[in-house]
Amino acid sequence: MRALWLPLACLSTGALAQPFVRTPVPGRDGELCVTWNARQLIWRVAEEGSARTPGDTEYGAIDAAWAAWQQAVSGCSDFEFIRGPRISAPPVADGSKDSNVLVFREALCRDVVAPEDPCLADGSCVSQHGCWDYGESTIAITRVSYSPRTGVITDADIEFNAANFLFTTVDSPPCAYGLEDVTCVAYDLQNTATHEIGHVLGFAHVEDDPESTMAPTAPLGETSKRRVDPGSALGLCQTYPRGRPPASCDPRNHGNVIAQTVCASAGGAPAWLALLTWLLVQVSGLGWAVE
């Protein structure tokens, strides 16, 4: 899987300040981006939730993140985001159509997988053991399955790295670095989920606008990405216009492809340097993107 990571993003507009960035299909020179054809996206949360988040607050935070994107399309698009029933130990990125699950990984694979386990050779430890086997400084990963011929998305799954990060659901105050607790804002779950849902919808990182929901970094205690910024909302409206087919990538941006880099959490740094991590990757037999 790691050998197939392609950190790319295609621009949505010719303006110097990009209000949104769409995820391209590799090898298509920026002419084809990943999009949903269906206008109803049913999503489900793993019923195990997160043991580190008090009560059932994680479900409310995820509901609020989807609601923020639903509000962003109100009046301009007929795209609907529908909460489906919770699901136990769901598989991710296994080719299942329309599973669209959100799961918490609360153990590192290196801590729970035996050295002789065959999953280490075939890369299936995540699905078999429900553990986190990506970069330990990566806060969440979204894997989007799509057709490399058409760019049509068939499934998207979000995994939260609850093994290394404390996800919180309170509004304030921000936690001090090294003193993270559920009574203050550490790595805000709604903040993280709202960003990751943007990847689910086919949007990539916006590198030059720190106020964007899709900006790749955020300090400890940030909650501003709970709100879908105007540029990302514009992208959603223009990509999925009401009563019309999804928009293709802007032909004016032919070849205008920018490289994305992996953003790491600055472990040991002061709070203002502690960064959330989101990762953009393209992979799979169908083609799948991880962000």
Backbone torsions as a table, in degrees:
resi	resn	phi	psi	omega
1	MET	NA	-46.8	-175.6
2	ARG	-62.3	-30.9	-179.0
3	ALA	-67.7	-15.5	-176.6
4	LEU	-101.9	4.8	-179.8
5	TRP	-66.4	124.4	177.7
6	LEU	-121.8	98.3	-176.5
7	PRO	-78.8	89.4	-177.7
8	LEU	-132.4	159.9	171.2
9	ALA	-153.1	146.8	178.4
10	CYS	-112.7	142.4	-176.7
11	LEU	-76.4	149.7	-177.6
12	SER	-98.6	-13.1	-175.1
13	THR	-148.0	154.9	179.8
14	GLY	-82.8	-1.9	-178.7
15	ALA	-68.0	155.5	-179.6
16	LEU	-66.7	-40.2	176.3
17	ALA	-96.9	107.0	-175.2
18	GLN	-78.1	117.9	179.1
19	PRO	-73.8	-22.7	176.0
20	PHE	-157.4	160.2	-177.6
21	VAL	-132.5	129.9	179.3
22	ARG	-99.8	153.0	-178.1
23	THR	-85.6	123.3	-176.1
24	PRO	-86.0	159.1	167.5
25	VAL	-84.4	122.4	-177.3
26	PRO	-58.0	143.1	175.8
27	GLY	83.1	4.4	-179.0
28	ARG	-110.4	18.2	174.3
29	ASP	53.9	32.7	177.1
30	GLY	77.2	5.3	-177.2
31	GLU	-86.4	-16.4	-176.0
32	LEU	-131.7	125.2	178.2
33	CYS	-117.5	158.4	-179.3
34	VAL	-75.6	134.0	-178.7
35	THR	-148.8	159.1	171.8
36	TRP	-88.5	138.3	171.4
37	ASN	-89.5	-40.0	179.0
38	ALA	-70.0	150.6	179.3
39	ARG	-105.4	9.9	171.5
40	GLN	-125.3	120.4	179.6
41	LEU	-113.1	111.8	179.0
42	ILE	-94.3	123.8	-178.9
43	TRP	-119.9	153.9	-178.2
44	ARG	-139.8	148.1	178.1
45	VAL	-106.4	140.7	174.8
46	ALA	-60.3	129.8	-173.6
47	GLU	-68.6	-14.9	176.7
48	GLU	-68.2	-23.7	179.4
49	GLY	57.2	-145.5	178.7
50	SER	-127.1	123.7	-179.4
51	ALA	-70.2	-18.8	-176.0
52	ARG	-89.7	-10.5	179.8
53	THR	-99.5	127.8	-173.7
54	PRO	-57.6	136.9	175.8
55	GLY	53.9	-135.5	178.3
56	ASP	-107.7	24.2	-173.9
57	THR	-64.9	-23.3	179.5
58	GLU	-63.9	-34.3	-179.2
59	TYR	-68.6	-40.3	177.8
60	GLY	-64.2	-38.6	178.9
61	ALA	-64.9	-40.5	179.2
62	ILE	-69.5	-40.4	174.7
63	ASP	-55.5	-45.3	-177.1
64	ALA	-65.4	-34.5	179.0
65	ALA	-65.6	-45.0	177.3
66	TRP	-65.5	-37.9	179.5
67	ALA	-62.8	-34.0	178.8
68	ALA	-63.0	-41.5	177.8
69	TRP	-71.8	-34.6	177.1
70	GLN	-63.3	-41.7	178.0
71	GLN	-64.0	-33.4	-178.4
72	ALA	-66.1	-27.1	-179.4
73	VAL	-96.5	-2.8	-178.0
74	SER	-59.2	123.6	177.2
75	GLY	89.9	-16.8	-176.8
76	CYS	-118.5	-16.3	-175.7
77	SER	-146.2	156.3	176.1
78	ASP	-102.5	17.6	177.5
79	PHE	-69.5	131.7	178.8
80	GLU	-121.1	137.9	175.9
81	PHE	-112.1	115.8	-169.8
82	ILE	-117.2	126.6	177.0
83	ARG	-77.2	123.0	175.6
84	GLY	-94.6	178.1	179.5
85	PRO	-66.0	149.5	177.2
86	ARG	-64.2	155.1	-175.0
87	ILE	-133.2	140.2	-177.7
88	SER	-87.4	131.1	175.5
89	ALA	42.4	57.2	-175.5
90	PRO	-70.9	144.3	171.7
91	PRO	-73.2	153.9	177.1
92	VAL	-127.1	147.4	176.2
93	ALA	49.7	40.7	-179.5
94	ASP	-106.0	11.2	-179.0
95	GLY	90.7	-4.9	178.9
96	SER	-63.9	132.4	-179.7
97	LYS	-82.4	134.0	174.0
98	ASP	59.7	35.0	174.6
99	SER	-82.0	-44.5	169.9
100	ASN	47.1	64.4	-173.5
101	VAL	-107.9	156.1	174.4
102	LEU	-122.2	123.8	-174.8
103	VAL	-132.6	152.6	175.7
104	PHE	-105.4	130.6	175.9
105	ARG	-104.9	111.2	-171.5
106	GLU	-107.0	5.5	175.7
107	ALA	-138.2	145.7	175.1
108	LEU	-80.9	138.9	-179.7
109	CYS	-58.3	-36.2	-178.9
110	ARG	-64.8	-18.2	179.7
111	ASP	-92.4	-20.2	-173.3
112	VAL	-119.7	-8.1	-177.7
113	VAL	-102.9	127.8	179.3
114	ALA	-67.1	147.1	-177.3
115	PRO	-58.5	-27.5	-178.3
116	GLU	-92.8	3.4	-177.7
117	ASP	-65.6	127.0	-179.4
118	PRO	-59.4	-20.3	-178.0
119	CYS	-64.3	-22.2	179.2
120	LEU	-67.5	-27.9	-179.7
121	ALA	-85.8	-35.8	-175.9
122	ASP	-100.2	2.3	175.6
123	GLY	74.2	21.2	-175.8
124	SER	-102.6	12.6	-176.2
125	CYS	-61.3	-37.9	-178.8
126	VAL	-58.7	-50.0	-176.8
127	SER	-72.4	-34.2	-177.1
128	GLN	-76.9	-35.6	-173.8
129	HIS	-113.8	-4.0	179.1
130	GLY	62.2	37.0	-175.7
131	CYS	-113.8	174.1	-179.5
132	TRP	-98.2	122.0	-176.0
133	ASP	-128.9	25.9	178.4
134	TYR	-109.3	-168.8	178.8
135	GLY	-58.2	135.1	-176.4
136	GLU	-71.2	-15.8	177.2
137	SER	-95.4	7.1	177.3
138	THR	-92.7	124.9	-173.3
139	ILE	-83.2	-30.5	-179.2
140	ALA	-160.2	154.8	178.3
141	ILE	-134.1	134.9	173.2
142	THR	-113.7	125.0	179.3
143	ARG	-111.2	119.5	-175.6
144	VAL	-111.3	119.1	176.7
145	SER	-90.8	132.6	-176.8
146	TYR	-152.5	164.3	175.8
147	SER	-84.1	125.1	177.9
148	PRO	-70.1	-13.6	179.0
149	ARG	-84.4	-38.1	-175.8
150	THR	-114.0	-19.4	-174.9
151	GLY	80.7	1.8	-176.8
152	VAL	-72.3	125.7	179.0
153	ILE	-78.0	136.8	177.2
154	THR	-112.9	-18.2	-176.9
155	ASP	-167.5	148.9	176.0
156	ALA	-147.6	131.8	-177.3
157	ASP	-129.1	140.2	179.4
158	ILE	-113.8	131.6	175.0
159	GLU	-118.7	129.7	179.5
160	PHE	-102.0	132.6	-179.6
161	ASN	-83.6	77.2	179.2
162	ALA	-83.1	-0.4	175.1
163	ALA	-77.2	-34.1	-176.3
164	ASN	-110.0	-17.6	-175.3
165	PHE	-124.1	141.0	175.0
166	LEU	-91.6	111.6	177.2
167	PHE	-87.3	130.1	-178.7
168	THR	-120.5	163.6	-175.3
169	THR	-130.1	3.5	178.4
170	VAL	-80.7	162.6	-177.3
171	ASP	-86.3	-28.1	-177.1
172	SER	-169.5	168.1	-7.8
173	PRO	-82.7	168.8	174.8
174	PRO	-67.9	144.6	177.5
175	CYS	-73.3	151.1	169.6
176	ALA	-80.4	144.5	-179.3
177	TYR	-59.6	130.8	-178.1
178	GLY	87.9	-8.1	180.0
179	LEU	-122.3	34.8	-178.2
180	GLU	-63.7	137.4	-177.8
181	ASP	-155.4	159.7	-178.4
182	VAL	-71.7	-9.7	179.5
183	THR	-89.0	-4.0	175.7
184	CYS	-132.4	173.5	-177.3
185	VAL	-86.5	110.6	174.1
186	ALA	-97.3	-98.0	175.0
187	TYR	-105.2	96.8	-170.7
188	ASP	-63.2	123.6	-175.4
189	LEU	-67.0	-43.6	179.4
190	GLN	-63.1	-40.7	177.3
191	ASN	-57.4	-47.8	-178.6
192	THR	-68.4	-45.0	-177.6
193	ALA	-64.2	-39.3	179.9
194	THR	-61.7	-42.5	176.7
195	HIS	-62.2	-48.1	-177.0
196	GLU	-64.8	-35.8	177.1
197	ILE	-61.7	-33.2	174.2
198	GLY	-57.1	-39.8	176.1
199	HIS	-66.8	-39.4	176.6
200	VAL	-55.1	-38.1	-175.6
201	LEU	-83.0	-1.7	175.2
202	GLY	102.6	17.6	-179.3
203	PHE	-108.2	145.2	-178.6
204	ALA	-108.1	-173.8	-177.0
205	HIS	-70.6	143.4	171.2
206	VAL	-103.8	108.0	-171.2
207	GLU	-80.0	-26.2	-169.0
208	ASP	-104.6	12.2	-178.9
209	ASP	-137.0	96.8	-177.7
210	PRO	-65.5	-13.9	178.9
211	GLU	-86.2	-7.5	-178.3
212	SER	-72.5	143.3	171.7
213	THR	-57.3	-29.0	-176.4
214	MET	-98.7	14.4	171.8
215	ALA	-63.2	140.7	-171.1
216	PRO	-80.4	-5.5	-178.1
217	THR	-131.2	159.5	177.4
218	ALA	-160.7	141.0	178.1
219	PRO	-76.0	158.7	172.4
220	LEU	-52.1	133.4	177.7
221	GLY	89.5	2.1	-178.2
222	GLU	-72.6	139.2	172.9
223	THR	-128.9	0.4	-173.2
224	SER	-65.9	-23.8	179.6
225	LYS	-79.3	0.4	171.5
226	ARG	-62.1	-29.6	-179.6
227	ARG	-94.4	135.2	175.6
228	VAL	-77.5	118.0	-175.6
229	ASP	-69.3	161.4	-177.1
230	PRO	-57.8	-36.8	179.5
231	GLY	-65.6	-43.3	178.5
232	SER	-67.5	-38.1	176.4
233	ALA	-63.1	-40.6	176.3
234	LEU	-60.6	-42.7	178.5
235	GLY	-60.4	-41.3	179.5
236	LEU	-64.8	-43.2	-178.9
237	CYS	-67.4	-40.0	-178.5
238	GLN	-75.7	-30.9	-179.6
239	THR	-77.5	-35.4	-177.1
240	TYR	-124.4	65.4	-176.5
241	PRO	-67.8	144.1	-178.2
242	ARG	-57.5	128.7	174.5
243	GLY	71.0	9.3	-179.0
244	ARG	-131.2	158.0	179.2
245	PRO	-63.5	159.9	176.3
246	PRO	-58.6	144.5	-179.5
247	ALA	-77.1	141.4	173.9
248	SER	-78.1	173.2	176.1
249	CYS	-64.7	147.9	-178.2
250	ASP	-64.2	118.7	-178.3
251	PRO	-62.9	-18.0	177.4
252	ARG	-67.1	-15.1	-178.2
253	ASN	-101.2	19.9	177.7
254	HIS	-50.4	122.6	178.1
255	GLY	78.0	-5.0	-178.8
256	ASN	-85.6	74.0	-174.9
257	VAL	-112.0	135.1	-179.8
258	ILE	-115.5	147.8	178.0
259	ALA	-84.0	140.9	174.7
260	GLN	-106.6	142.8	176.0
261	THR	-108.8	154.1	178.5
262	VAL	-75.5	130.5	-178.1
263	CYS	-100.7	127.5	-174.7
264	ALA	-106.6	150.2	172.7
265	SER	-70.9	133.8	-176.5
266	ALA	-86.2	80.2	-178.9
267	GLY	-60.2	133.5	179.6
268	GLY	84.5	-3.8	179.9
269	ALA	-87.3	162.8	174.6
270	PRO	-64.9	166.8	-172.4
271	ALA	-55.4	-38.5	-175.7
272	TRP	-72.0	-10.4	176.7
273	LEU	-105.7	-7.2	-178.7
274	ALA	-74.1	118.5	-172.6
275	LEU	-112.7	137.4	167.8
276	LEU	-71.5	156.8	-178.7
277	THR	-122.1	130.6	169.0
278	TRP	-127.4	142.7	-170.6
279	LEU	-123.8	128.6	177.6
280	LEU	-105.0	124.0	-178.4
281	VAL	-142.1	147.8	173.4
282	GLN	-116.6	129.7	178.2
283	VAL	-153.0	-173.0	161.8
284	SER	97.2	170.7	177.9
285	GLY	-73.9	-46.3	171.5
286	LEU	-70.3	-34.4	-168.7
287	GLY	114.3	121.2	173.2
288	TRP	-142.5	146.5	-176.8
289	ALA	-110.3	137.1	175.0
290	VAL	-115.8	129.4	178.6
291	GLU	-132.8	NA	NA
